[in-house]
Amino acid sequence: MALRFADPAPNAYGYPLLIRQLLQSALDARSGREIVGSDGRRHGYEALAHRVGRLAAVLAAHGVDQGDVVAVMDWDSHRYLEAYFAVPMMGAMLQTVNVRLSRDQIAYTLKDTQPRAMIVHADFVEDLQALRPAIEPDCVIITCHDGQPASLDDAVGDYEQLLSAGAETFAFVDFDENALATTFHTTGTTGMPKAVTFSHRQLVLHTLAVGFAMGQQPDNQGLGRESVYMPITPMFHVHAWGLPYLATLLGLKQVYPGRYVPARLLALQREEGVTYSHCVPTILQMLLDEAGPDAWLGPWTIIIGGSALPATLLRAAAARGIIAVAGYGMSETGPVLTLSRHENDDSRPGETVRRWAGRPIPLVQIRLHDDNGEDVSGAANEQGEIVVRAPWLTQAYPNSAAASAALWAGGWLHTQDVASRETHGDIVIRDRLKDVIKTGGEWVSSAEIEDLALQDPDIAEAAVVGAPDPRWGERPVLFAVPRPGRTPRLQTLKDRMSPLVAAGHLSRWAAPDRLILIDALPRTSVGKIDKKQLRLRLGDDVLDSGRGAS
Amino acid sequence: MALRFADPAPNAYGYPLLIRQLLQSALDARSGREIVGSDGRRHGYEALAHRVGRLAAVLAAHGVDQGDVVAVMDWDSHRYLEAYFAVPMMGAMLQTVNVRLSRDQIAYTLKDTQPRAMIVHADFVEDLQALRPAIEPDCVIITCHDGQPASLDDAVGDYEQLLSAGAETFAFVDFDENALATTFHTTGTTGMPKAVTFSHRQLVLHTLAVGFAMGQQPDNQGLGRESVYMPITPMFHVHAWGLPYLATLLGLKQVYPGRYVPARLLALQREEGVTYSHCVPTILQMLLDEAGPDAWLGPWTIIIGGSALPATLLRAAAARGIIAVAGYGMSETGPVLTLSRHENDDSRPGETVRRWAGRPIPLVQIRLHDDNGEDVSGAANEQGEIVVRAPWLTQAYPNSAAASAALWAGGWLHTQDVASRETHGDIVIRDRLKDVIKTGGEWVSSAEIEDLALQDPDIAEAAVVGAPDPRWGERPVLFAVPRPGRTPRLQTLKDRMSPLVAAGHLSRWAAPDRLILIDALPRTSVGKIDKKQLRLRLGDDVLDSGRGAS
C-alpha cells in the first residue's frame, strides 16, 4: 500500500507555520508586559501588533510587495523588532545589514539583494550616501533615530512620523510557510560575504525548539515568562540568535538598548530589571569592566556564543551575579544548535559544563565526522567535524552552487568546527576544522596544545599549526612569542603533556616536534591569529624534514 | 513580485517533521534514564530504539507495509510506547483501540479501519474472539501479556518472543511529514464512534508546543528533564495526551503501569519516584481514596483533563502533596489546547487559576464565538463557544463530509464547549454548548446555576435545562432532587443569585422561572446527567407557558 494522507474538509484551516502566528500567540497570551524602545518609548503587545500593521501599511504604500527585500541598518531597537515581524508577515524579505562590515562589503551585500526599501538609522546616513551607487535608484529610504533626527533629502520620511501619519493598517494574509522571511550575509575568513536565507517555517520551528530547550534549563538559568529580555547581540546578526521572536512569543517584557554603550546597557539592566541576555565574550568582559569589581548585577543570565566562554570570564561574571552559559551555532544554522546547562542532579562541575557547547536542542541531530565522513560520535573524546541536521538550516547559498554543495556534503551541514562528545552527550568544541592537526590518523586540536603552551611562564603568546609530513600526514609545530628576557623550551611543553598522554586525555601524537620563536604573531584585520601566514612561514625545510613523532 | 523560495542544494537535507526525529533526538540527548515496563522489565533509550526497530521488522515480516493499519488493544505498557514509534515510523498507521467501548462499538471501529495486524493483550483475547467477524481474515494477531500469557491458536506469536527471535532490525526511511501516523475513534454522545487521524507533522508540532508550554510552568509544576513520568490516562485515548512522545523526546525516566490497579499505581509511584502524571478527576479521587487520609504522595504533579477539576478534589490532592493542574483539549485537537498555571508574580488565588482551563499553548489560537460566529473573546466574562486553530487539529472525519464541514464551520474547529475569558487571558470552561441556555440574547451556563442550586441544603441533586420560550428564546428550568424530608424552594436559589447579578457576575436572565422536583435525575450509561430526557419531560405546558423573566 501507499502512505495515507488526510482528506481535509474544504473549510478546514491548514495552519501554515508563519511568523504571523508567533505574534498572534503573543497577543493571545495577554501577558500585560511592556516593550521598552531604544528611544525610551514603552508600549504593550497590542501596540506592538498595531505598529507592525502600520509599518507594513507604510511599506506597501511605498511599493513594497511580496518577494521584495526590505533592508534595515539600525542598532538594536523596537523598530528592528517591528521589522522582524512586519516585513516577513507581508510576504517580503527582511535583510538585516551588518553595519560593522566595511562600506565595500555592505555595498556588495546590497547589490546582491537589491532592496526595494531601506530603514536607516541616522548614524548610518553618511554610510548610506557612500553606498548610493550600490543601491537601486528607486529604493525607498526611511530614516529613523533615537534622539538625533537624520537629515536626508530624498528619504520618504522618518519612521515614527510615517507610522503615526497613516491611519490604515495592513491586511496580512496566509501564504506558503516555505516562503523566505529573512536574509543576511555571512562573513567567512575568505572571499566576499555569502547570503543565507531563512523561511517562515524555519524561523517558527527554531523559535519553538529554542523555547523548548530554554524552558528546560534549571531554575534561574532558563528563559521563562517572568524573564525580562534585552539583546546584546546585534539584531543584524542571525536574528539576534532568534531570541526576539522567542521573547515575543512568550510575551516577555523586552528592552531594546539602541547603540551599545556599556554604561547605558548597565543602567537599563538595573532600571528595567533585565534578567536575560545574550552576547559574545568580548561584550561580557566590557560590561564587567564598566561595572567595576564591586558591582552586583544579578540575577542576570547571559547566553554566550560566537566564541568559547573562558573560565576566567565565567568566574568573573559569577562574582557579579551573572550566570554565563554557552550556546553554539552559526549563521547557516538559524543559529542555535546546542545549549549548555548544569543539571541539578549532576555530579559534574557546573562551571566546566556551562563552558561546553552543550547538548543538541530538540530536533537537532549532531554527528562528528572524521576525514572519511565516518561518524565518531559514539566514542568518548574522539574528535570530528560537527555536521548537523535540523529543520531550520540554510538550504543553500544563493548563486553559489559549489559552496552550497560543500556545505551539504553527504547530506549533512558541515560547520567546519571540530568537537568531541562527552559521555553525557555534551558537545565540546575543540578547534576550527582548518586549524586541526591531522597526525598519525588522529585529530589533534591546535587550541588545546596552545592552552598548555601558554601555561609556560616563558611564553607570552602561542600558536600551533600543522606542518605537512610525508609519514604522519601532519605534525604540530609551536610558534611562540617569548616573554621579555625569557627563552621558552619545547621540552617544558612536552613535560606538561606527558601525564595527560599517559592518562589518555591527549593523543600521543599531540606533542609538537618543533618550536619556532617569533617576535609577534601575525593577526587578521579582526585580531584573530592568522594561521595561514604561519603555515607559509614553515617553508620547505619543514616539508622535507620527515621527522617522526617518536 | 512573488514570494521567494529557497533553491536548496541538491544534497541538502530537507528535514521532514517525522516521529522518527523525536526518537532520534531522545537518543542524542543521552539522558541515561530508564523505561520501566508494565511487566517489570527496565531498559535504557538505546534498548528502546533497538526494540522499536525490531518491532517494525517483525511487523514487516508479517506483511505490514506503508499505509497499513496496526491496531493495538493493550493497557498502558512499554509495548504501547514502542508501537507509538515503530508503527508510524515504518509509514503505517497506529490504531489505538478504545478497549472500554462495547464489543459492538469496537467491532465498528475495526471494520472502519481494517487493520493488517493487531497487538492484543491477553486480557482482551476473549473480546477478540467475539470481534472476529469484524476483522479481516488475513489480519495478523500478535498477543502480549504482563505475566499471564494469552492462549490463542492462530496468533503468529507472543510480542516478546517475536521481538527476541529475529535478529534483524528495520531500515526506517524518510517520507512526507503529512503522512498519517495515528487513528482512533471519538465517542460522541450520539451515533457510532467517528474516526480521527493525526499526521507525523501534527504530532511532532504538538509535542514541541506542549513541551514548550510545560517547560514554562513554575517550579515543581512543569515537566522537566528531572521528571519521572507515568501515564494514568489510557494510551488508547488521544495518544495519552501526547505525553509519551514528549517524555521520550526529553529522555525522561518513564514508568508504564499496565492495567490500572490503584494500589499498584501508588506502589509504582513511590518505588519508582514518579513525579509527573495525567488523569481524569475520577482516577485522582480513586488514588486518594486508596492512599488514605494520612498518605503523603508528593512531589507529584498531575495534569487533570477530561472534565472539570473540582475545588474539593484539588484541595484533597494538595493535602497529600499532589499538585493538580487543569488542562483542556479533546480528541479532535491532539489533544492539548490550553494549560492552566499559577504564576509566581500573580496576585490571583492559585487554587482558582489551576482549576481554569488556562491559557493557549504556543501556536493555538482560541476565539469565543457567539451564535452568529462573532468573536466575544475581547470582552471579560462574555461567554461563547470555543473555536480553535492550531497546527495539529483533525482536518476531517474520514467518510463523514457533513460532520467534517460542521466541525470546521467558518474555518475554525468547533469544540462545542462554552467558555469565558478572564482578564489575564485564561479560558474558563462554562458548559457544553448543547447545555447552555440562550435567553434574552445572552448565554447562561447551566453548570453555573447548578453549582449555586447545590448550595441549598434542601437540594441533593440539581440539573438546569433550557425550556423553549417564544419571547426569550429559552428560559432556565431547575430540576431538583430534595434531600430526605426537605422541600426545596425556588426563592432560595433566586436569593442566592441576586447579589451576583447585582455585582455583574451573573446574567440577569440566569434565574430559573420554574422548579420541578424529581425523585432522581435520569443518567446516561456512563453516569452523566441525561439532559435530553429532562428536556423531554418539560412537555408542552412549558412550551406554551410564555412566561417572561421578570
Interface residues (C-beta under 8 A of the other chain):
Chain A: M1 A2 L3 R4 F5 A6 D7 P8 A9 P10 N11 A12 Y13 G14 Y15 L17 Q21 Q24 S25 D28 A29 R30 G32 D65 Q66 G67 D68 G91 M93 F175 D176 N178 A179 L180 T197 S199 V204 L205 L208 A209 G211 F212 M214 G215 Q216 D219 G222 G224 R225 E226 L249 L250 E343 N344 D345 R359 P360 P362 L363 V364 Q365 I366 R389 A390 P391 L393 Q395 A396 P398 A401 S404 A405 L407 W408 A409 G410 G411 W412 L413 T423 H424 G425
Chain B: M1 A2 L3 R4 F5 A6 D7 P8 A9 P10 N11 A12 Y13 G14 Y15 L17 Q21 Q24 S25 D28 A29 R30 G32 D65 Q66 G67 D68 G91 M93 F175 D176 N178 A179 L180 T197 S199 V204 L205 L208 A209 G211 F212 M214 G215 Q216 D219 G222 G224 R225 E226 L249 L250 E343 N344 D345 R359 P360 P362 L363 V364 Q365 I366 R389 A390 P391 L393 Q395 A396 P398 A401 S404 A405 L407 W408 A409 G410 G411 W412 L413 T423 H424 G425
